[in-house]
C-alpha cells in the first residue's frame, strides 16, 4: 500500500489497522532522525561523547558524499568509453 506524502507527520489508519500505521509512523520518525534525537536527549551526553559523535557524523557525511560522487561517475551514461581503463 503506497502512502501519500506526509503533512506534519500525519499517518492515516486504514481499515482499523493500527499496527500498520504504527510501522509507517516509526519509519517516518526513523528516517527523519527524530528517534535518534530523542534517545540522545534522554540522558546527559558527556562532552567527549558529544565531540566523538559530531566528528563521526562529519566523517560519515564526507564518506557518503564521496561514495555518491564515485557511484555517479561510474553510472554516467553517453560516455565515449563506457568502461574507462579497461582497454
N, C-alpha and C positions, 0 to 999 in steps of 0.2 A: 504494500500500500504506500503510495507516494504521498508525502505530507506537504501541504502548502508551505510557502515561505513563512517564517515565524515573525510575528509582530509582538515585540515586548515579551518574548519568551512565552507565548500563549500556546498551549497544546490542547487540541480538541480530543475529546473522548468519543469514539465511535462505537456504537452497539454495546455500551456499558463495559467496554474492555479497558479497565483502568490499568492493568499491568502493562499493556502495550503502550499506553500513554505515558506511564512512568518510565519505561525504557527509552522512549523518544525524548522525554524531558532530561533524563540523565545523560543521554548522548549530546544534547544541546549544551548542557552545563559543562560537560567534559570538554567539548570542542572549544568552548569559549573560555576555558581555564578558570571558570568560576569556582569549581570544586577545589582545584589546587589552591586558589587564593583563600578559600575558606579554611582549608586544612593548615595553611601557613599561618593564618591569624589566630587559630585556636590557642596556640601556645606561643610563648615568647621565643623569638629566634635570636640566638646569641650573635653578636657582631661578626665573629669569624664564620659562622654558618651563613649569615647573610652575604658576606663578601664571597664566600665559596660558591653559593648558589648563583649570585649575579655573574660571577666570572664564568661559571659553567654555562649559563644561559647565553652569554655573549659568544663563547666558543661554539656552542651548538648552532646559534644562528649564522655565524660565519661559515661553519662547515656546511650547513644546509644550503646556504646561498651559493657556495662554491660548487656543491654537487648538482644543484639545479642548473647552474651555468654549464657544467660539463655535460649533463644529460641533454640540455637543449642543443649543445653543439653537436653531439652525436646524432640527435634526431633531426637535424636540419634536412630540409628537402631541397631539390633543384640545385644540387651541387655538381660541379664538373666531375669530380672524383668522389663517388659516394662513400668509398672506404679509404680515407687518406692514410698513406703509409703502408698499405698492403700490397703495392705493386712490386 
